Amino acid sequence: MKKRFTLTFTLAVFAFLVPGSLSRPADAEQATEIRIATLAPNGTPWTKVYNAWNRTLQEETNNTLKFKFYTGGSMGDERDYIRKMRAGQLDAASLTTFGLGQIVRPVLVLALPGVVETYQQLDAVRAQLNDRFEEMFADAGYQLLIWGDVGKARLFSTEKVERPGQLKKLRPWAWKDDLIFTEFFDVIGANPVRLGVPEVYPALQTSMIDTVPASALAALALQWYTRLKFVSAQSMGLIVDASLMRKDKWDALTPEQQTVLLETGKRAHRALVKASRKDDDRAYQTLLKRGLTPVDTEAYQAEWNQAEADLRAKLIGRVYTKSLLDEVIHAAEN
């Protein structure tokens, strides 16, 4: 399985690199460094594509622009990335929807369970609403570089969970800054334990938590699955991420550098979603082979649908407008 993962990564990275110019200039100016942080560990689809993006960026800017990556949560959690960007200690960060929501709260509409459920729907929604979100991020002081994917949201647990009400007796994890799942657990009457991502594995070891919402790829990469027994066969939606850059750092680049950064970013996006989508599906199959038991929730889908509908209604006016929610639903359905 590891060889197949590596092949997927290699093909995606190759597809990303081919369009760019790979000729190295005879002389080069001092490179401007973009300090960027990500929770993704080394060796995952995200870091492999980021490294390829960095090589291509340096080539196509005559070595005048490059990334310096801080991977695997070495700079803390996503809330730390945002604080450090605001303090000028980081220039950019790769953030999941929940980190993005700390900067532009309405973007959390993309993480709602039961709204965007397939990759085709996600592509349609982002294509239609990209300019709108890009403007929101710009107003908040950030330049949107690329969108990415983290995989399908599933429930991992130590006990079988078929229906929402069963979560009341468990100790589910909710990311400190994850308003969506925190409110979802509240809707169904469960009491989540709010922790940062680096705290999840130790909390699983001590049984502080026994249920984790995550993608299969994340659960595999972060080794969370080793402390869990069950995984939902059906997903609760998709986990989205994006890379943002401080607007002042962006404005300090030359127009040529900005153009190359965005153009190479488009290729990075295509490579990233191709690799992460394939490998999230493969990661799910790997987890089953490693002993996790799939849980079919289809018989209780009406209960899950009702909880998701209650959540969407509860957050209207607090997180997003009804018109934005309707626009996302319409884009996903067409």
Phi and psi in degrees as GROMACS dihedral restraints (atoms count N, CA, C in turn):
[ dihedral_restraints ]
;  ai    aj    ak    al  type     phi  dphi    fc
    3     4     5     6     1   -59.7    20    10
    4     5     6     7     1   -39.3    20    10
    6     7     8     9     1   -64.1    20    10
    7     8     9    10     1   -37.9    20    10
    9    10    11    12     1   -68.2    20    10
   10    11    12    13     1   -38.7    20    10
   12    13    14    15     1   -59.3    20    10
   13    14    15    16     1   -47.5    20    10
   15    16    17    18     1   -60.3    20    10
   16    17    18    19     1   -39.8    20    10
   18    19    20    21     1   -62.7    20    10
   19    20    21    22     1   -44.4    20    10
   21    22    23    24     1   -60.7    20    10
   22    23    24    25     1   -45.6    20    10
   24    25    26    27     1   -60.5    20    10
   25    26    27    28     1   -45.3    20    10
   27    28    29    30     1   -63.0    20    10
   28    29    30    31     1   -43.9    20    10
   30    31    32    33     1   -63.6    20    10
   31    32    33    34     1   -40.9    20    10
   33    34    35    36     1   -65.4    20    10
   34    35    36    37     1   -44.3    20    10
   36    37    38    39     1   -65.1    20    10
   37    38    39    40     1   -40.6    20    10
   39    40    41    42     1   -60.3    20    10
   40    41    42    43     1   -44.4    20    10
   42    43    44    45     1   -62.9    20    10
   43    44    45    46     1   -31.9    20    10
   45    46    47    48     1   -71.7    20    10
   46    47    48    49     1   -40.8    20    10
   48    49    50    51     1   -77.4    20    10
   49    50    51    52     1   -32.6    20    10
   51    52    53    54     1   -52.8    20    10
   52    53    54    55     1   -44.9    20    10
   54    55    56    57     1   -64.8    20    10
   55    56    57    58     1   -22.6    20    10
   57    58    59    60     1   -82.8    20    10
   58    59    60    61     1   164.0    20    10
   60    61    62    63     1   -81.9    20    10
   61    62    63    64     1   128.2    20    10
   63    64    65    66     1  -108.4    20    10
   64    65    66    67     1    13.2    20    10
   66    67    68    69     1   -77.7    20    10
   67    68    69    70     1   134.5    20    10
   69    70    71    72     1   -95.0    20    10
   70    71    72    73     1   129.8    20    10
   72    73    74    75     1   -70.1    20    10
   73    74    75    76     1   156.2    20    10
   75    76    77    78     1   -70.1    20    10
   76    77    78    79     1   -36.0    20    10
   78    79    80    81     1  -135.5    20    10
   79    80    81    82     1   157.2    20    10
   81    82    83    84     1  -145.4    20    10
   82    83    84    85     1   148.7    20    10
   84    85    86    87     1   -77.7    20    10
   85    86    87    88     1   169.8    20    10
   87    88    89    90     1   -63.3    20    10
   88    89    90    91     1   130.2    20    10
   90    91    92    93     1   -76.1    20    10
   91    92    93    94     1   139.1    20    10
   93    94    95    96     1   -83.7    20    10
   94    95    96    97     1   129.1    20    10
   96    97    98    99     1  -101.6    20    10
   97    98    99   100     1   131.6    20    10
   99   100   101   102     1  -105.7    20    10
  100   101   102   103     1   109.7    20    10
  102   103   104   105     1   -83.4    20    10
  103   104   105   106     1   116.6    20    10
  105   106   107   108     1  -131.0    20    10
  106   107   108   109     1   136.1    20    10
  108   109   110   111     1  -113.8    20    10
  109   110   111   112     1   150.0    20    10
  111   112   113   114     1  -149.5    20    10
  112   113   114   115     1   149.4    20    10
  114   115   116   117     1   -76.3    20    10
  115   116   117   118     1   -17.7    20    10
  117   118   119   120     1   -62.4    20    10
  118   119   120   121     1   128.9    20    10
  120   121   122   123     1   -72.1    20    10
  121   122   123   124     1   159.0    20    10
  123   124   125   126     1   -61.0    20    10
  124   125   126   127     1   144.2    20    10
  126   127   128   129     1    92.2    20    10
  127   128   129   130     1    -3.9    20    10
  129   130   131   132     1   -89.0    20    10
  130   131   132   133     1   167.5    20    10
  132   133   134   135     1   -55.1    20    10
  133   134   135   136     1   -37.9    20    10
  135   136   137   138     1   -64.9    20    10
  136   137   138   139     1   -50.3    20    10
  138   139   140   141     1   -69.4    20    10
  139   140   141   142     1   -31.9    20    10
  141   142   143   144     1   -64.9    20    10
  142   143   144   145     1   -43.5    20    10
  144   145   146   147     1   -70.5    20    10
  145   146   147   148     1   -39.5    20    10
  147   148   149   150     1   -58.7    20    10
  148   149   150   151     1   -43.1    20    10
  150   151   152   153     1   -64.8    20    10
  151   152   153   154     1   -38.8    20    10
  153   154   155   156     1   -66.4    20    10
  154   155   156   157     1   -40.8    20    10
  156   157   158   159     1   -59.5    20    10
  157   158   159   160     1   -43.2    20    10
  159   160   161   162     1   -61.7    20    10
  160   161   162   163     1   -44.0    20    10
  162   163   164   165     1   -62.6    20    10
  163   164   165   166     1   -44.2    20    10
  165   166   167   168     1   -68.1    20    10
  166   167   168   169     1   -38.1    20    10
  168   169   170   171     1   -60.8    20    10
  169   170   171   172     1   -43.1    20    10
  171   172   173   174     1   -65.5    20    10
  172   173   174   175     1   -41.9    20    10
  174   175   176   177     1   -62.1    20    10
  175   176   177   178     1   -44.9    20    10
  177   178   179   180     1   -84.6    20    10
  178   179   180   181     1    -6.1    20    10
  180   181   182   183     1  -111.8    20    10
  181   182   183   184     1    19.4    20    10
  183   184   185   186     1    54.0    20    10
  184   185   186   187     1    39.9    20    10
  186   187   188   189     1    62.5    20    10
  187   188   189   190     1    27.5    20    10
  189   190   191   192     1   -98.7    20    10
  190   191   192   193     1    -5.5    20    10
  192   193   194   195     1  -145.2    20    10
  193   194   195   196     1   135.1    20    10
  195   196   197   198     1  -155.1    20    10
  196   197   198   199     1   161.1    20    10
  198   199   200   201     1   -96.1    20    10
  199   200   201   202     1   149.0    20    10
  201   202   203   204     1  -120.7    20    10
  202   203   204   205     1   111.8    20    10
  204   205   206   207     1   -93.1    20    10
  205   206   207   208     1   140.6    20    10
  207   208   209   210     1  -118.4    20    10
  208   209   210   211     1   106.2    20    10
  210   211   212   213     1  -105.5    20    10
  211   212   213   214     1   170.1    20    10
  213   214   215   216     1    63.1    20    10
  214   215   216   217     1    25.7    20    10
  216   217   218   219     1    74.3    20    10
  217   218   219   220     1    19.2    20    10
  219   220   221   222     1   -65.7    20    10
  220   221   222   223     1   -18.8    20    10
  222   223   224   225     1  -105.1    20    10
  223   224   225   226     1    17.3    20    10
  225   226   227   228     1   102.0    20    10
  226   227   228   229     1  -154.3    20    10
  228   229   230   231     1   -96.6    20    10
  229   230   231   232     1   178.8    20    10
  231   232   233   234     1   -64.0    20    10
  232   233   234   235     1   -34.1    20    10
  234   235   236   237     1   -62.9    20    10
  235   236   237   238     1   -31.1    20    10
  237   238   239   240     1   -70.7    20    10
  238   239   240   241     1   -37.8    20    10
  240   241   242   243     1   -59.8    20    10
  241   242   243   244     1   -44.8    20    10
  243   244   245   246     1   -65.0    20    10
  244   245   246   247     1   -43.3    20    10
  246   247   248   249     1   -62.3    20    10
  247   248   249   250     1   -41.2    20    10
  249   250   251   252     1   -72.4    20    10
  250   251   252   253     1   -31.1    20    10
  252   253   254   255     1   -66.0    20    10
  253   254   255   256     1   -43.0    20    10
  255   256   257   258     1   -65.1    20    10
  256   257   258   259     1   -30.2    20    10
  258   259   260   261     1   -86.7    20    10
  259   260   261   262     1    -4.3    20    10
  261   262   263   264     1    82.7    20    10
  262   263   264   265     1    11.4    20    10
  264   265   266   267     1   -87.3    20    10
  265   266   267   268     1   -19.1    20    10
  267   268   269   270     1  -129.9    20    10
  268   269   270   271     1   151.4    20    10
  270   271   272   273     1   -99.8    20    10
  271   272   273   274     1   -26.1    20    10
  273   274   275   276     1  -157.2    20    10
  274   275   276   277     1   167.8    20    10
  276   277   278   279     1  -157.8    20    10
  277   278   279   280     1   148.3    20    10
  279   280   281   282     1   -94.8    20    10
  280   281   282   283     1   119.9    20    10
  282   283   284   285     1  -126.0    20    10
  283   284   285   286     1   140.1    20    10
  285   286   287   288     1   -72.5    20    10
  286   287   288   289     1   175.0    20    10
  288   289   290   291     1   -53.8    20    10
  289   290   291   292     1   -35.1    20    10
  291   292   293   294     1   -71.6    20    10
  292   293   294   295     1   -33.8    20    10
  294   295   296   297     1   -72.7    20    10
  295   296   297   298     1   -41.2    20    10
  297   298   299   300     1   -59.0    20    10
  298   299   300   301     1   -36.0    20    10
  300   301   302   303     1   -66.0    20    10
  301   302   303   304     1   -19.7    20    10
  303   304   305   306     1   -74.1    20    10
  304   305   306   307     1   -22.1    20    10
  306   307   308   309     1   -95.3    20    10
  307   308   309   310     1   -48.1    20    10
  309   310   311   312     1  -130.9    20    10
  310   311   312   313     1    97.5    20    10
  312   313   314   315     1   -57.3    20    10
  313   314   315   316     1   -39.4    20    10
  315   316   317   318     1   -59.7    20    10
  316   317   318   319     1   -19.1    20    10
  318   319   320   321     1   -65.6    20    10
  319   320   321   322     1   -15.7    20    10
  321   322   323   324     1   -63.5    20    10
  322   323   324   325     1   -15.0    20    10
  324   325   326   327     1   -59.0    20    10
  325   326   327   328     1   -26.8    20    10
  327   328   329   330     1   -71.6    20    10
  328   329   330   331     1   -19.3    20    10
  330   331   332   333     1   -97.9    20    10
  331   332   333   334     1     3.2    20    10
  333   334   335   336     1   -66.2    20    10
  334   335   336   337     1   128.3    20    10
  336   337   338   339     1   -62.1    20    10
  337   338   339   340     1   137.3    20    10
  339   340   341   342     1    84.6    20    10
  340   341   342   343     1     6.0    20    10
  342   343   344   345     1  -107.4    20    10
  343   344   345   346     1   -64.2    20    10
  345   346   347   348     1  -105.8    20    10
  346   347   348   349     1   104.7    20    10
  348   349   350   351     1  -112.7    20    10
  349   350   351   352     1   -13.5    20    10
  351   352   353   354     1  -128.5    20    10
  352   353   354   355     1   158.8    20    10
  354   355   356   357     1   -65.4    20    10
  355   356   357   358     1   -33.4    20    10
  357   358   359   360     1   -62.2    20    10
  358   359   360   361     1   -42.1    20    10
  360   361   362   363     1   -65.1    20    10
  361   362   363   364     1   -41.8    20    10
  363   364   365   366     1   -61.8    20    10
  364   365   366   367     1   -43.4    20    10
  366   367   368   369     1   -60.8    20    10
  367   368   369   370     1   -41.4    20    10
  369   370   371   372     1   -66.4    20    10
  370   371   372   373     1   -42.9    20    10
  372   373   374   375     1   -65.1    20    10
  373   374   375   376     1   -45.9    20    10
  375   376   377   378     1   -67.0    20    10
  376   377   378   379     1   -36.4    20    10
  378   379   380   381     1   -63.4    20    10
  379   380   381   382     1   -41.0    20    10
  381   382   383   384     1   -77.4    20    10
  382   383   384   385     1   -33.8    20    10
  384   385   386   387     1  -107.4    20    10
  385   386   387   388     1     2.7    20    10
  387   388   389   390     1   -55.3    20    10
  388   389   390   391     1   -49.1    20    10
  390   391   392   393     1   -61.9    20    10
  391   392   393   394     1   -36.1    20    10
  393   394   395   396     1   -66.8    20    10
  394   395   396   397     1   -46.2    20    10
  396   397   398   399     1   -68.3    20    10
  397   398   399   400     1   -38.0    20    10
  399   400   401   402     1   -59.6    20    10
  400   401   402   403     1   -40.1    20    10
  402   403   404   405     1   -66.3    20    10
  403   404   405   406     1   -39.7    20    10
  405   406   407   408     1   -61.4    20    10
  406   407   408   409     1   -44.2    20    10
  408   409   410   411     1   -65.5    20    10
  409   410   411   412     1   -39.4    20    10
  411   412   413   414     1   -62.4    20    10
  412   413   414   415     1   -41.6    20    10
  414   415   416   417     1   -63.0    20    10
  415   416   417   418     1   -28.6    20    10
  417   418   419   420     1   -86.9    20    10
  418   419   420   421     1    -3.2    20    10
  420   421   422   423     1    99.7    20    10
  421   422   423   424     1    22.8    20    10
  423   424   425   426     1  -134.9    20    10
  424   425   426   427     1   149.7    20    10
  426   427   428   429     1  -102.4    20    10
  427   428   429   430     1   126.2    20    10
  429   430   431   432     1   -76.3    20    10
  430   431   432   433     1   122.0    20    10
  432   433   434   435     1   -93.7    20    10
  433   434   435   436     1   -59.4    20    10
  435   436   437   438     1  -148.0    20    10
  436   437   438   439     1   155.0    20    10
  438   439   440   441     1   -93.3    20    10
  439   440   441   442     1   156.6    20    10
  441   442   443   444     1  -147.1    20    10
  442   443   444   445     1   179.7    20    10
  444   445   446   447     1  -127.6    20    10
  445   446   447   448     1   150.1    20    10
  447   448   449   450     1  -111.9    20    10
  448   449   450   451     1   -18.1    20    10
  450   451   452   453     1   125.2    20    10
  451   452   453   454     1  -172.8    20    10
  453   454   455   456     1   -83.7    20    10
  454   455   456   457     1   132.9    20    10
  456   457   458   459     1   -75.6    20    10
  457   458   459   460     1   124.4    20    10
  459   460   461   462     1  -131.3    20    10
  460   461   462   463     1   163.5    20    10
  462   463   464   465     1  -101.0    20    10
  463   464   465   466     1   121.9    20    10
  465   466   467   468     1  -106.0    20    10
  466   467   468   469     1   138.9    20    10
  468   469   470   471     1  -155.5    20    10
  469   470   471   472     1   166.2    20    10
  471   472   473   474     1   -90.2    20    10
  472   473   474   475     1   -15.2    20    10
  474   475   476   477     1  -125.9    20    10
  475   476   477   478     1   153.8    20    10
  477   478   479   480     1   -66.9    20    10
  478   479   480   481     1   127.1    20    10
  480   481   482   483     1  -120.9    20    10
  481   482   483   484     1   108.1    20    10
  483   484   485   486     1  -104.9    20    10
  484   485   486   487     1   -27.8    20    10
  486   487   488   489     1  -136.2    20    10
  487   488   489   490     1   154.5    20    10
  489   490   491   492     1   -55.7    20    10
  490   491   492   493     1   -40.7    20    10
  492   493   494   495     1   -58.9    20    10
  493   494   495   496     1   -24.3    20    10
  495   496   497   498     1   -68.8    20    10
  496   497   498   499     1   -19.4    20    10
  498   499   500   501     1   -70.3    20    10
  499   500   501   502     1   -17.5    20    10
  501   502   503   504     1   -62.9    20    10
  502   503   504   505     1   -28.6    20    10
  504   505   506   507     1   -93.8    20    10
  505   506   507   508     1     0.3    20    10
  507   508   509   510     1  -108.4    20    10
  508   509   510   511     1   178.9    20    10
  510   511   512   513     1  -119.4    20    10
  511   512   513   514     1    76.7    20    10
  513   514   515   516     1   -73.9    20    10
  514   515   516   517     1   147.1    20    10
  516   517   518   519     1   -86.2    20    10
  517   518   519   520     1   139.6    20    10
  519   520   521   522     1  -130.2    20    10
  520   521   522   523     1   130.2    20    10
  522   523   524   525     1   -56.6    20    10
  523   524   525   526     1   140.2    20    10
  525   526   527   528     1   -50.6    20    10
  526   527   528   529     1   -36.7    20    10
  528   529   530   531     1  -107.6    20    10
  529   530   531   532     1    14.9    20    10
  531   532   533   534     1   -94.0    20    10
  532   533   534   535     1    92.8    20    10
  534   535   536   537     1   -68.7    20    10
  535   536   537   538     1   -33.5    20    10
  537   538   539   540     1   -63.8    20    10
  538   539   540   541     1   -57.4    20    10
  540   541   542   543     1   -71.3    20    10
  541   542   543   544     1   -29.5    20    10
  543   544   545   546     1   -61.0    20    10
  544   545   546   547     1   -45.1    20    10
  546   547   548   549     1   -72.3    20    10
  547   548   549   550     1   -32.7    20    10
  549   550   551   552     1   -63.4    20    10
  550   551   552   553     1   -45.1    20    10
  552   553   554   555     1   -63.3    20    10
  553   554   555   556     1   -35.6    20    10
  555   556   557   558     1   -65.7    20    10
  556   557   558   559     1   -39.8    20    10
  558   559   560   561     1   -59.7    20    10
  559   560   561   562     1   -38.8    20    10
  561   562   563   564     1   -93.1    20    10
  562   563   564   565     1     0.7    20    10
  564   565   566   567     1    86.0    20    10
  565   566   567   568     1    17.3    20    10
  567   568   569   570     1   -91.3    20    10
  568   569   570   571     1   159.9    20    10
  570   571   572   573     1  -116.3    20    10
  571   572   573   574     1    95.9    20    10
  573   574   575   576     1   -73.3    20    10
  574   575   576   577     1   154.5    20    10
  576   577   578   579     1  -100.6    20    10
  577   578   579   580     1   118.4    20    10
  579   580   581   582     1   -93.5    20    10
  580   581   582   583     1   118.0    20    10
  582   583   584   585     1  -139.1    20    10
  583   584   585   586     1   161.4    20    10
  585   586   587   588     1   -80.6    20    10
  586   587   588   589     1   162.1    20    10
  588   589   590   591     1   -57.0    20    10
  589   590   591   592     1   -43.7    20    10
  591   592   593   594     1   -63.6    20    10
  592   593   594   595     1   -16.5    20    10
  594   595   596   597     1   -89.7    20    10
  595   596   597   598     1    -8.9    20    10
  597   598   599   600     1   -65.3    20    10
  598   599   600   601     1   -50.8    20    10
  600   601   602   603     1   -61.3    20    10
  601   602   603   604     1   -47.6    20    10
  603   604   605   606     1   -59.2    20    10
  604   605   606   607     1   -35.7    20    10
  606   607   608   609     1   -68.7    20    10
  607   608   609   610     1   -33.2    20    10
  609   610   611   612     1   -68.4    20    10
  610   611   612   613     1   -37.2    20    10
  612   613   614   615     1   -63.8    20    10
  613   614   615   616     1   -36.2    20    10
  615   616   617   618     1   -95.6    20    10
  616   617   618   619     1     2.7    20    10
  618   619   620   621     1    64.7    20    10
  619   620   621   622     1    22.4    20    10
  621   622   623   624     1   -63.6    20    10
  622   623   624   625     1   -33.3    20    10
  624   625   626   627     1  -129.5    20    10
  625   626   627   628     1   154.9    20    10
  627   628   629   630     1  -136.9    20    10
  628   629   630   631     1     4.8    20    10
  630   631   632   633     1  -142.7    20    10
  631   632   633   634     1   132.9    20    10
  633   634   635   636     1  -135.1    20    10
  634   635   636   637     1   120.4    20    10
  636   637   638   639     1   -81.1    20    10
  637   638   639   640     1   125.9    20    10
  639   640   641   642     1  -167.5    20    10
  640   641   642   643     1   168.1    20    10
  642   643   644   645     1   -85.4    20    10
  643   644   645   646     1   158.4    20    10
  645   646   647   648     1   -62.1    20    10
  646   647   648   649     1   -38.4    20    10
  648   649   650   651     1   -64.9    20    10
  649   650   651   652     1   -40.8    20    10
  651   652   653   654     1   -68.3    20    10
  652   653   654   655     1   -43.1    20    10
  654   655   656   657     1   -62.0    20    10
  655   656   657   658     1   -34.0    20    10
  657   658   659   660     1   -75.4    20    10
  658   659   660   661     1   -48.0    20    10
  660   661   662   663     1   -64.2    20    10
  661   662   663   664     1   -36.5    20    10
  663   664   665   666     1   -93.1    20    10
  664   665   666   667     1     1.5    20    10
  666   667   668   669     1    66.6    20    10
  667   668   669   670     1    17.0    20    10
  669   670   671   672     1   -64.4    20    10
  670   671   672   673     1   -33.5    20    10
  672   673   674   675     1   -59.7    20    10
  673   674   675   676     1   -23.8    20    10
  675   676   677   678     1   -67.3    20    10
  676   677   678   679     1   -15.0    20    10
  678   679   680   681     1  -109.6    20    10
  679   680   681   682     1     9.6    20    10
  681   682   683   684     1  -127.8    20    10
  682   683   684   685     1   163.5    20    10
  684   685   686   687     1  -122.2    20    10
  685   686   687   688     1   -28.3    20    10
  687   688   689   690     1  -125.4    20    10
  688   689   690   691     1   153.9    20    10
  690   691   692   693     1  -144.2    20    10
  691   692   693   694     1   138.1    20    10
  693   694   695   696     1   -68.7    20    10
  694   695   696   697     1   134.2    20    10
  696   697   698   699     1   -72.5    20    10
  697   698   699   700     1   -33.6    20    10
  699   700   701   702     1   -93.8    20    10
  700   701   702   703     1   144.6    20    10
  702   703   704   705     1   -91.1    20    10
  703   704   705   706     1   160.9    20    10
  705   706   707   708     1  -104.8    20    10
  706   707   708   709     1    19.9    20    10
  708   709   710   711     1   125.5    20    10
  709   710   711   712     1  -163.0    20    10
  711   712   713   714     1  -121.9    20    10
  712   713   714   715     1   147.0    20    10
  714   715   716   717     1  -100.1    20    10
  715   716   717   718     1   121.8    20    10
  717   718   719   720     1  -107.8    20    10
  718   719   720   721     1   150.5    20    10
  720   721   722   723     1  -140.2    20    10
  721   722   723   724     1   171.8    20    10
  723   724   725   726     1  -157.1    20    10
  724   725   726   727     1   156.6    20    10
  726   727   728   729     1  -105.9    20    10
  727   728   729   730     1   126.5    20    10
  729   730   731   732     1  -117.3    20    10
  730   731   732   733     1   151.3    20    10
  732   733   734   735     1  -128.1    20    10
  733   734   735   736     1   140.7    20    10
  735   736   737   738     1   -56.3    20    10
  736   737   738   739     1   135.5    20    10
  738   739   740   741     1   -64.3    20    10
  739   740   741   742     1   -35.8    20    10
  741   742   743   744     1   -67.4    20    10
  742   743   744   745     1   -35.8    20    10
  744   745   746   747     1   -68.6    20    10
  745   746   747   748     1   -40.7    20    10
  747   748   749   750     1   -61.0    20    10
  748   749   750   751     1   -46.7    20    10
  750   751   752   753     1   -65.4    20    10
  751   752   753   754     1   -23.0    20    10
  753   754   755   756     1   -78.6    20    10
  754   755   756   757     1   -13.4    20    10
  756   757   758   759     1   -76.0    20    10
  757   758   759   760     1   156.4    20    10
  759   760   761   762     1   -73.6    20    10
  760   761   762   763     1   158.1    20    10
  762   763   764   765     1   -55.8    20    10
  763   764   765   766     1   -37.1    20    10
  765   766   767   768     1   -65.1    20    10
  766   767   768   769     1   -42.8    20    10
  768   769   770   771     1   -64.4    20    10
  769   770   771   772     1   -40.9    20    10
  771   772   773   774     1   -60.7    20    10
  772   773   774   775     1   -44.0    20    10
  774   775   776   777     1   -62.2    20    10
  775   776   777   778     1   -46.7    20    10
  777   778   779   780     1   -66.1    20    10
  778   779   780   781     1   -39.3    20    10
  780   781   782   783     1   -60.9    20    10
  781   782   783   784     1   -43.3    20    10
  783   784   785   786     1   -72.4    20    10
  784   785   786   787     1   -39.6    20    10
  786   787   788   789     1   -67.5    20    10
  787   788   789   790     1   -43.8    20    10
  789   790   791   792     1   -68.5    20    10
  790   791   792   793     1   -29.7    20    10
  792   793   794   795     1   -64.6    20    10
  793   794   795   796     1   -36.1    20    10
  795   796   797   798     1   -62.2    20    10
  796   797   798   799     1   -41.4    20    10
  798   799   800   801     1   -69.4    20    10
  799   800   801   802     1   -36.3    20    10
  801   802   803   804     1   -63.6    20    10
  802   803   804   805     1   -40.1    20    10
  804   805   806   807     1   -60.1    20    10
  805   806   807   808     1   -47.2    20    10
  807   808   809   810     1   -61.9    20    10
  808   809   810   811     1   -41.9    20    10
  810   811   812   813     1   -67.9    20    10
  811   812   813   814     1   -38.9    20    10
  813   814   815   816     1   -67.3    20    10
  814   815   816   817     1   -47.4    20    10
  816   817   818   819     1   -68.3    20    10
  817   818   819   820     1   -34.2    20    10
  819   820   821   822     1   -64.0    20    10
  820   821   822   823     1   -46.1    20    10
  822   823   824   825     1   -70.6    20    10
  823   824   825   826     1   -46.7    20    10
  825   826   827   828     1   -67.9    20    10
  826   827   828   829     1   -36.4    20    10
  828   829   830   831     1   -67.6    20    10
  829   830   831   832     1   -46.8    20    10
  831   832   833   834     1   -63.5    20    10
  832   833   834   835     1   -43.5    20    10
  834   835   836   837     1   -79.5    20    10
  835   836   837   838     1   -21.3    20    10
  837   838   839   840     1   -67.5    20    10
  838   839   840   841     1   -43.0    20    10
  840   841   842   843     1   -63.1    20    10
  841   842   843   844     1   -42.0    20    10
  843   844   845   846     1   -68.8    20    10
  844   845   846   847     1   -34.9    20    10
  846   847   848   849     1   -63.4    20    10
  847   848   849   850     1   -38.4    20    10
  849   850   851   852     1   -60.4    20    10
  850   851   852   853     1   -46.1    20    10
  852   853   854   855     1   -64.7    20    10
  853   854   855   856     1   -36.5    20    10
  855   856   857   858     1   -62.8    20    10
  856   857   858   859     1   -42.1    20    10
  858   859   860   861     1   -64.0    20    10
  859   860   861   862     1   -36.6    20    10
  861   862   863   864     1   -65.4    20    10
  862   863   864   865     1   -40.7    20    10
  864   865   866   867     1   -67.0    20    10
  865   866   867   868     1   -25.5    20    10
  867   868   869   870     1   -90.4    20    10
  868   869   870   871     1     8.4    20    10
  870   871   872   873     1   113.5    20    10
  871   872   873   874     1    -7.4    20    10
  873   874   875   876     1   -72.9    20    10
  874   875   876   877     1   142.0    20    10
  876   877   878   879     1   -98.8    20    10
  877   878   879   880     1   125.3    20    10
  879   880   881   882     1   -73.1    20    10
  880   881   882   883     1   143.0    20    10
  882   883   884   885     1  -115.7    20    10
  883   884   885   886     1   118.7    20    10
  885   886   887   888     1   -85.9    20    10
  886   887   888   889     1   115.9    20    10
  888   889   890   891     1  -100.7    20    10
  889   890   891   892     1     4.9    20    10
  891   892   893   894     1   -56.8    20    10
  892   893   894   895     1   -37.8    20    10
  894   895   896   897     1   -63.6    20    10
  895   896   897   898     1   -21.4    20    10
  897   898   899   900     1  -115.6    20    10
  898   899   900   901     1    24.0    20    10
  900   901   902   903     1   -60.6    20    10
  901   902   903   904     1   -33.6    20    10
  903   904   905   906     1   -60.8    20    10
  904   905   906   907     1   -37.4    20    10
  906   907   908   909     1   -68.3    20    10
  907   908   909   910     1   -41.4    20    10
  909   910   911   912     1   -64.9    20    10
  910   911   912   913     1   -42.2    20    10
  912   913   914   915     1   -61.0    20    10
  913   914   915   916     1   -39.9    20    10
  915   916   917   918     1   -67.1    20    10
  916   917   918   919     1   -42.4    20    10
  918   919   920   921     1   -62.9    20    10
  919   920   921   922     1   -40.7    20    10
  921   922   923   924     1   -66.4    20    10
  922   923   924   925     1   -40.1    20    10
  924   925   926   927     1   -64.4    20    10
  925   926   927   928     1   -41.2    20    10
  927   928   929   930     1   -62.8    20    10
  928   929   930   931     1   -39.2    20    10
  930   931   932   933     1   -63.7    20    10
  931   932   933   934     1   -47.1    20    10
  933   934   935   936     1   -59.5    20    10
  934   935   936   937     1   -43.0    20    10
  936   937   938   939     1   -66.2    20    10
  937   938   939   940     1   -38.5    20    10
  939   940   941   942     1   -64.2    20    10
  940   941   942   943     1   -31.8    20    10
  942   943   944   945     1   -92.9    20    10
  943   944   945   946     1    -5.7    20    10
  945   946   947   948     1   -64.6    20    10
  946   947   948   949     1   128.6    20    10
  948   949   950   951     1    89.6    20    10
  949   950   951   952     1   -23.4    20    10
  951   952   953   954     1   -95.9    20    10
  952   953   954   955     1   -38.2    20    10
  954   955   956   957     1  -116.7    20    10
  955   956   957   958     1   -39.9    20    10
  957   958   959   960     1  -147.1    20    10
  958   959   960   961     1   162.9    20    10
  960   961   962   963     1   -84.4    20    10
  961   962   963   964     1   158.2    20    10
  963   964   965   966     1   -62.7    20    10
  964   965   966   967     1   -34.9    20    10
  966   967   968   969     1   -65.7    20    10
  967   968   969   970     1   -37.6    20    10
  969   970   971   972     1   -67.8    20    10
  970   971   972   973     1   -43.4    20    10
  972   973   974   975     1   -59.6    20    10
  973   974   975   976     1   -45.4    20    10
  975   976   977   978     1   -62.4    20    10
  976   977   978   979     1   -37.0    20    10
  978   979   980   981     1   -66.5    20    10
  979   980   981   982     1   -41.6    20    10
  981   982   983   984     1   -65.4    20    10
  982   983   984   985     1   -44.4    20    10
  984   985   986   987     1   -61.6    20    10
  985   986   987   988     1   -43.0    20    10
  987   988   989   990     1   -64.2    20    10
  988   989   990   991     1   -42.0    20    10
  990   991   992   993     1   -65.7    20    10
  991   992   993   994     1   -36.3    20    10
  993   994   995   996     1   -71.3    20    10
  994   995   996   997     1   -30.3    20    10
  996   997   998   999     1   -88.5    20    10
  997   998   999  1000     1    -9.8    20    10
